[in-house]
Amino acid sequence: MPANKKQTSPKAASAASSVLRDGRTSAKSKTAAGSALAQTPSKKKK
């Protein structure tokens, strides 16, 4: 199976982070936000 090369944009990652921090959002919203953040590029340098 080929690797998933899709990555979340910085703007979308910021929005997803806000959803996760907000206590008023639903569990489904938090699941989607977590999925988006899982696809963000790593900031670690090789």
C-alpha positions as CSV (number, residue, x, y, z in Angstrom):
1,M,0.0,0.0,0.0
2,P,1.5,3.4,-0.9
3,A,2.3,5.9,1.8
4,N,-0.2,8.8,2.4
5,K,1.6,12.0,1.3
6,K,-1.2,14.4,2.0
7,Q,-0.5,17.0,4.6
8,T,-2.7,19.5,6.5
9,S,-1.9,23.2,5.8
10,P,-0.7,25.3,8.7
11,K,-3.9,27.3,8.7
12,A,-6.1,24.2,8.9
13,A,-3.8,22.8,11.6
14,S,-4.3,25.9,13.7
15,A,-8.1,25.6,13.3
16,A,-8.0,22.0,14.3
17,S,-5.9,22.9,17.4
18,S,-8.6,25.4,18.4
19,V,-11.3,22.8,18.1
20,L,-9.4,20.4,20.3
21,R,-8.8,23.1,23.0
22,D,-12.4,24.3,22.9
23,G,-14.5,22.3,25.5
24,R,-17.8,23.0,23.7
25,T,-17.1,21.0,20.5
26,S,-18.5,17.6,19.9
27,A,-16.6,14.3,20.0
28,K,-16.9,13.9,16.2
29,S,-15.4,17.4,15.7
30,K,-12.5,16.5,17.9
31,T,-12.0,13.2,16.1
32,A,-11.8,15.1,12.8
33,A,-9.5,17.7,14.2
34,G,-7.2,15.0,15.6
35,S,-7.1,13.3,12.2
36,A,-6.2,16.6,10.6
37,L,-3.4,17.2,13.1
38,A,-2.1,13.6,12.6
39,Q,-1.4,14.6,8.9
40,T,0.7,17.7,9.7
41,P,4.4,17.6,8.8
42,S,6.8,16.9,11.7
43,K,8.8,19.9,13.0
44,K,11.7,17.7,13.9
45,K,14.9,18.1,11.9
46,K,16.6,15.0,10.6
